[in-house]
Amino acid sequence: MGRLCQTDGLTDDQTEILKAVRDFVEREILPVATELEHRDEYPTEIVEGLKELGLFGLMIPEEYDGLGESLLTYALAVEEIARGWMSVSGIINTHFIVAWMLQQHGTEEQKRNYLPKMATGEVRGAFSMSEPGCGSDVSAIKTKAVKGDDGGYEITGQKMWLTNGGSANLVAVLVKTDEGADSVYRNMTTFLVEKEEGFGETAQGVTIPGKIAKMGYKGVDTTEMVFEGHRISADQILGGAPGQGFYQMMDGVEVGRVNVAARGCGVANRAFELGVAYAQQRETFGKKIAEHQAVLFRLAEMATKVEAAHQMMVKAARVKDQGERNDLEAGMAKYLASEYCHQVVEDSFRIHGGYGFSKEYEIERLYREAPMLLIGEGTADIQRMIIGRRLLEDYKL
């Protein structure tokens, strides 16, 4: 059976890792994904399996007990996992973003305290920028940390849309402070907030109210996070200095966009697989529907979009791995992969006809999951703004 999204130039280690991930997806995720998704049940056993594979520490350096792999390896692993069930790749993504932020911006003490435990999955990460009154406009956040006479801080406010909000025990939280430069973007600070797993009051002054009901992207817990005078020491400021939070978060989101692109590629690939298989089984007017030109053309367009998105995602990851700025490539990859994913899933849905509307068919789940990629890590319009501004920088007259 043919397979899309092959990647050239991989090492033996990368190939071995990806084979192990794909085997795990086939064996442990695909057979149960739809059932767990319909029950909105957290995939505890799947997560434990990912811990055993070492995926929570895939990009964490070896000196902190991780595997020390590249962003490309991570993105290709995410693509495989999302092909099985997108919610599982979301569980890894927020953890990965916090680990990346710690690697790039944390103090040595913070790295040694958290990264080894994050590599094993003992410490699970989530990050929080959004609030009920703001989404793409990060400067509009209102959650605030006020410095006390003892040098510590008190955080008050409400955060929104935390993936892993209940299951994580370490949350990177962006808040406003009165320290930094005049620019609003230099009056934001990232705090590393420790809490217990679960819901309710998970730390003094920190409450996780419960899971937000969603159209799709189920299983993974998406939550609010409420601060009511939460006391935290200055040692928990990421990097040790206030006023750098916005830039730290944007660095994390930049690599997170590669993850979202990889998720889009994985979901689109699975939708194509389902569509091309069904088209060769279903008969109308005396022949397989794959033999009808309209369906054949649709399959051709779907496969082309899957391949194009995959190649753009791979490029974005490789640029970052080379130590270069990749916000242009990451924005393009996220934009293209999420839009194409939505289109490919809908085309597969159309191929399935009435059966695609039935919960017995996997495409029904994918049809509800794909829209999340259109808004996660920045909407399509935000990506176009990023891409356009970078193009003007590169092609300035």
C-alpha positions as CSV (number, residue, x, y, z in Angstrom):
1,M,0.0,0.0,0.0
2,G,1.4,3.4,-1.0
3,R,2.1,6.1,1.6
4,L,2.3,9.9,1.4
5,C,4.6,12.2,3.3
6,Q,8.0,10.4,2.9
7,T,10.9,12.5,4.1
8,D,14.4,12.3,2.6
9,G,17.7,12.6,4.4
10,L,16.8,11.1,7.8
11,T,19.4,9.4,9.9
12,D,19.1,5.8,11.1
13,D,18.1,7.0,14.6
14,Q,15.4,9.3,13.2
15,T,14.0,6.5,11.0
16,E,14.0,4.1,14.0
17,I,12.2,6.6,16.2
18,L,9.5,7.3,13.6
19,K,9.0,3.6,13.0
20,A,8.5,3.0,16.7
21,V,6.0,5.9,16.9
22,R,4.1,4.7,13.8
23,D,3.9,1.2,15.2
24,F,2.6,2.6,18.5
25,V,0.0,4.6,16.7
26,E,-1.2,1.6,14.7
27,R,-1.3,-0.6,17.8
28,E,-2.3,1.6,20.7
29,I,-4.0,4.7,19.3
30,L,-6.0,4.1,16.1
31,P,-8.0,1.1,17.5
32,V,-9.3,3.2,20.5
33,A,-9.2,6.8,19.4
34,T,-12.8,7.2,18.2
35,E,-14.2,5.4,21.2
36,L,-12.2,7.5,23.6
37,E,-13.0,10.7,21.7
38,H,-16.8,10.0,21.7
39,R,-16.6,9.5,25.5
40,D,-14.3,12.6,25.9
41,E,-12.0,10.4,27.9
42,Y,-8.5,11.3,28.7
43,P,-6.1,8.8,27.1
44,T,-4.2,7.8,30.2
45,E,-2.8,4.5,28.9
46,I,-1.7,6.1,25.6
47,V,0.1,8.8,27.6
48,E,1.9,6.2,29.7
49,G,3.0,4.5,26.5
50,L,4.4,7.8,25.1
51,K,6.3,8.2,28.3
52,E,7.9,4.8,27.8
53,L,8.8,5.7,24.3
54,G,10.6,8.8,25.6
55,L,8.5,11.2,23.6
56,F,8.0,13.7,26.4
57,G,11.8,14.2,26.4
58,L,12.3,13.9,22.6
59,M,13.8,17.4,22.2
60,I,15.2,17.9,25.7
61,P,19.0,17.8,25.6
62,E,20.8,14.6,26.8
63,E,22.5,16.5,29.6
64,Y,19.0,16.9,31.1
65,D,18.1,13.2,30.5
66,G,16.3,13.7,27.2
67,L,16.9,12.2,23.8
68,G,18.3,15.5,22.4
69,E,16.5,15.1,19.0
70,S,15.8,17.9,16.5
71,L,12.7,19.9,15.8
72,L,12.3,17.9,12.6
73,T,12.3,14.6,14.4
74,Y,9.7,15.9,16.8
75,A,7.5,17.3,14.1
76,L,7.6,14.1,12.1
77,A,6.7,12.2,15.3
78,V,3.8,14.6,15.9
79,E,2.6,14.0,12.4
80,E,2.4,10.3,13.0
81,I,0.6,10.8,16.3
82,A,-1.9,13.2,14.9
83,R,-2.6,10.7,12.2
84,G,-3.8,8.4,15.0
85,W,-5.6,11.0,17.1
86,M,-5.0,14.8,17.1
87,S,-5.8,15.2,20.8
88,V,-2.8,13.1,21.8
89,S,-0.4,15.3,19.8
90,G,-2.0,18.3,21.6
91,I,-1.1,16.8,25.0
92,I,2.6,16.6,23.8
93,N,2.6,20.1,22.2
94,T,2.0,22.2,25.3
95,H,4.5,20.1,27.2
96,F,7.1,20.6,24.5
97,I,6.6,24.4,24.3
98,V,7.3,24.8,28.0
99,A,10.3,22.5,27.8
100,W,11.6,24.6,24.8
101,M,11.1,27.9,26.6
102,L,13.0,26.5,29.6
103,Q,15.9,25.3,27.4
104,Q,16.1,28.6,25.6
105,H,15.4,31.1,28.4
106,G,15.5,29.4,31.8
107,T,18.1,29.8,34.4
108,E,20.5,26.9,34.9
109,E,18.8,26.2,38.2
110,Q,15.3,26.1,36.5
111,K,16.6,23.8,33.8
112,R,18.1,21.3,36.2
113,N,15.0,21.5,38.4
114,Y,12.4,20.8,35.7
115,L,13.9,19.4,32.5
116,P,15.0,15.9,33.7
117,K,11.5,15.4,35.2
118,M,9.9,16.7,32.1
119,A,11.9,14.3,30.0
120,T,10.3,11.3,31.9
121,G,6.8,12.9,32.0
122,E,6.9,13.1,35.8
123,V,6.5,16.9,35.3
124,R,3.9,17.7,32.6
125,G,3.8,21.2,31.1
126,A,1.1,23.6,29.9
127,F,1.4,27.2,28.9
128,S,-1.1,30.1,29.1
129,M,-1.4,33.4,27.3
130,S,-5.0,33.7,26.3
131,E,-7.7,35.2,28.5
132,P,-11.5,35.5,28.2
133,G,-11.2,39.0,26.8
134,C,-8.2,38.5,24.4
135,G,-6.9,35.9,22.0
136,S,-4.6,37.0,19.2
137,D,-4.0,40.4,20.8
138,V,-1.7,39.3,23.5
139,S,-1.0,42.8,24.7
140,A,-4.6,43.0,26.0
141,I,-4.0,40.5,28.8
142,K,-5.2,41.7,32.3
143,T,-3.9,39.0,34.6
144,K,-1.3,40.9,36.8
145,A,1.5,40.0,39.1
146,V,2.2,42.6,41.8
147,K,5.6,42.6,43.6
148,G,5.4,42.6,47.4
149,D,7.8,43.9,50.0
150,D,9.3,40.5,50.5
151,G,10.4,40.4,46.8
152,G,7.8,37.8,45.9
153,Y,4.7,38.4,43.7
154,E,0.9,38.0,44.0
155,I,-0.9,36.9,40.8
156,T,-4.6,37.8,40.2
157,G,-6.6,37.2,37.1
158,Q,-8.2,34.7,34.8
159,K,-6.6,32.7,31.9
160,M,-8.4,30.8,29.2
161,W,-7.9,27.9,26.7
162,L,-5.2,25.9,28.6
163,T,-4.5,22.6,26.9
164,N,-3.5,20.2,29.6
165,G,-4.8,22.6,32.2
166,G,-6.0,19.9,34.5
167,S,-3.3,17.2,33.8
168,A,-0.3,19.5,33.9
169,N,1.6,20.3,37.1
170,L,3.8,23.0,35.7
171,V,2.2,26.0,33.8
172,A,4.2,28.8,32.1
173,V,1.8,31.8,32.6
174,L,2.1,35.2,30.9
175,V,1.1,38.1,33.1
176,K,1.5,41.8,33.3
177,T,3.9,43.5,35.7
178,D,4.8,47.0,36.6
179,E,8.5,46.3,35.7
180,G,10.2,46.7,32.4
181,A,10.3,49.3,29.6
182,D,7.6,51.7,28.5
183,S,6.5,49.3,25.7
184,V,3.5,47.2,26.7
185,Y,5.4,44.2,25.3
186,R,8.2,44.7,27.9
187,N,5.7,44.8,30.8
188,M,4.9,41.1,30.6
189,T,6.6,38.4,32.5
190,T,6.4,34.6,32.3
191,F,6.0,32.8,35.6
192,L,6.5,29.0,36.1
193,V,3.5,28.1,38.3
194,E,3.6,24.7,40.0
195,K,0.3,23.1,40.9
196,E,-1.3,19.7,41.6
197,E,-2.9,17.7,38.8
198,G,-6.7,17.8,38.6
199,F,-9.5,20.3,39.0
200,G,-10.7,22.6,41.7
201,E,-8.1,24.5,43.8
202,T,-4.9,22.9,42.7
203,A,-2.5,25.3,44.6
204,Q,-3.2,28.1,47.0
205,G,-4.9,30.8,45.0
206,V,-5.0,28.7,41.8
207,T,-8.2,27.1,40.6
208,I,-8.9,25.0,37.5
209,P,-12.7,25.1,37.3
210,G,-13.2,22.1,35.0
211,K,-13.0,21.0,31.3
212,I,-14.4,23.3,28.6
213,A,-17.0,21.5,26.4
214,K,-15.8,21.5,22.8
215,M,-17.0,20.5,19.4
216,G,-13.9,18.4,18.8
217,Y,-10.4,18.0,20.1
218,K,-11.9,15.9,22.9
219,G,-10.1,13.7,25.4
220,V,-7.4,16.3,26.1
221,D,-8.5,18.7,28.9
222,T,-8.9,22.3,27.9
223,T,-9.5,24.6,30.8
224,E,-9.6,28.0,32.4
225,M,-7.1,28.9,35.1
226,V,-8.2,31.4,37.9
227,F,-5.7,33.2,40.1
228,E,-6.9,34.8,43.3
229,G,-3.9,36.3,45.1
230,H,-1.6,33.4,44.3
231,R,1.8,34.0,46.0
232,I,4.9,33.0,44.0
233,S,8.6,33.7,44.5
234,A,10.8,35.7,42.1
235,D,12.8,32.5,41.5
236,Q,9.8,31.3,39.4
237,I,10.2,34.0,36.8
238,L,11.4,32.3,33.6
239,G,15.0,33.4,33.1
240,G,15.0,35.2,36.4
241,A,14.3,38.7,35.0
242,P,10.8,40.3,34.6
243,G,9.7,42.0,31.4
244,Q,10.8,39.3,28.9
245,G,7.7,37.2,29.0
246,F,6.2,38.3,25.6
247,Y,9.3,37.4,23.7
248,Q,9.8,34.2,25.5
249,M,6.2,33.2,24.7
250,M,6.5,34.1,21.1
251,D,9.6,32.0,20.8
252,G,7.6,29.1,22.2
253,V,4.7,29.7,19.9
254,E,7.0,29.9,16.9
255,V,8.1,26.3,17.4
256,G,4.6,25.4,18.4
257,R,3.3,26.5,15.0
258,V,5.5,23.8,13.5
259,N,3.8,21.4,15.7
260,V,0.3,22.6,14.6
261,A,1.5,22.3,11.0
262,A,2.6,18.7,11.7
263,R,-0.8,18.0,13.3
264,G,-2.5,19.3,10.2
265,C,-0.4,17.1,8.0
266,G,-1.2,14.0,10.1
267,V,-4.9,14.6,10.2
268,A,-5.0,15.3,6.5
269,N,-3.0,12.2,5.7
270,R,-5.4,10.1,7.7
271,A,-8.4,11.7,6.0
272,F,-6.9,10.9,2.6
273,E,-6.2,7.3,3.6
274,L,-9.9,6.9,4.7
275,G,-11.1,8.6,1.5
276,V,-9.0,6.6,-0.9
277,A,-9.9,3.3,0.8
278,Y,-13.6,4.0,0.9
279,A,-13.6,5.2,-2.8
280,Q,-12.2,1.8,-3.8
281,Q,-14.9,-0.1,-1.8
282,R,-18.1,1.9,-2.5
283,E,-19.9,1.2,-5.8
284,T,-22.4,3.4,-7.7
285,F,-23.7,3.1,-11.2
286,G,-22.0,-0.3,-11.6
287,K,-18.5,0.6,-10.7
288,K,-16.2,1.7,-7.8
289,I,-16.7,5.4,-7.1
290,A,-12.9,5.8,-7.4
291,E,-13.4,5.2,-11.1
292,H,-15.7,8.1,-11.5
293,Q,-13.7,11.1,-12.8
294,A,-15.1,13.5,-10.2
295,V,-14.0,11.4,-7.3
296,L,-10.6,10.6,-9.0
297,F,-9.9,14.3,-9.4
298,R,-10.9,14.9,-5.8
299,L,-8.4,12.2,-4.6
300,A,-5.7,13.7,-6.8
301,E,-6.2,17.2,-5.2
302,M,-6.3,15.7,-1.7
303,A,-3.0,13.9,-2.1
304,T,-1.3,16.9,-3.6
305,K,-2.4,19.1,-0.7
306,V,-1.2,16.5,1.8
307,E,2.3,16.4,0.2
308,A,2.6,20.2,-0.2
309,A,1.7,20.8,3.5
310,H,4.2,18.1,4.6
311,Q,7.1,19.6,2.6
312,M,6.4,23.1,3.9
313,M,6.3,21.8,7.5
314,V,9.6,19.9,7.0
315,K,11.2,23.1,5.6
316,A,10.1,25.2,8.6
317,A,11.5,22.6,11.0
318,R,14.8,22.3,9.2
319,V,15.3,26.1,9.1
320,K,14.8,26.3,12.9
321,D,17.2,23.3,13.4
322,Q,19.8,25.3,11.5
323,G,19.6,28.0,14.1
324,E,17.9,30.5,11.8
325,R,14.8,32.6,12.4
326,N,11.9,30.7,11.0
327,D,8.8,32.8,11.8
328,L,8.1,33.2,8.1
329,E,8.4,29.5,7.3
330,A,6.5,28.5,10.5
331,G,3.7,30.9,9.7
332,M,3.5,29.6,6.1
333,A,3.6,26.0,7.2
334,K,0.9,26.5,9.9
335,Y,-1.3,28.5,7.5
336,L,-1.0,26.0,4.6
337,A,-1.3,22.8,6.7
338,S,-4.3,23.9,8.7
339,E,-6.2,25.2,5.6
340,Y,-5.3,22.2,3.5
341,C,-6.2,19.9,6.3
342,H,-9.6,21.4,6.6
343,Q,-10.1,21.0,2.9
344,V,-8.8,17.5,2.6
345,V,-11.0,16.3,5.6
346,E,-14.1,17.9,4.0
347,D,-13.3,16.2,0.6
348,S,-12.9,12.9,2.4
349,F,-16.2,13.5,4.2
350,R,-17.9,14.2,0.8
351,I,-16.4,11.0,-0.6
352,H,-18.0,9.1,2.3
353,G,-21.4,10.5,1.4
354,G,-24.1,9.9,4.0
355,Y,-21.8,7.5,5.9
356,G,-19.5,10.3,6.7
357,F,-22.2,11.8,8.9
358,S,-22.4,8.6,11.0
359,K,-20.5,8.4,14.2
360,E,-19.6,4.8,13.2
361,Y,-17.1,6.2,10.6
362,E,-13.8,7.7,11.6
363,I,-14.1,10.7,9.2
364,E,-16.9,12.1,11.4
365,R,-14.4,12.6,14.2
366,L,-11.8,14.2,11.9
367,Y,-14.4,16.5,10.5
368,R,-15.0,17.9,14.0
369,E,-11.3,18.0,14.9
370,A,-9.9,19.8,11.8
371,P,-11.4,23.3,12.6
372,M,-9.3,23.6,15.8
373,L,-6.2,23.8,13.6
374,L,-7.6,26.9,11.9
375,I,-7.4,28.8,15.2
376,G,-4.8,27.1,17.3
377,E,-1.4,28.9,17.7
378,G,-2.8,31.9,15.8
379,T,-5.6,32.2,13.3
380,A,-5.2,32.2,9.5
381,D,-5.4,36.0,9.4
382,I,-2.7,36.3,12.1
383,Q,-0.5,34.0,10.0
384,R,-1.1,36.1,6.9
385,M,-0.1,39.2,8.8
386,I,3.1,37.5,10.0
387,I,3.9,36.3,6.6
388,G,3.2,39.6,4.9
389,R,5.2,41.7,7.3
390,R,8.2,39.3,7.0
391,L,8.0,39.5,3.2
392,L,8.1,43.3,3.3
393,E,11.2,43.0,5.5
394,D,12.9,40.6,3.0
395,Y,11.8,42.5,-0.1
396,K,12.1,46.0,1.2
397,L,12.8,48.5,-1.6
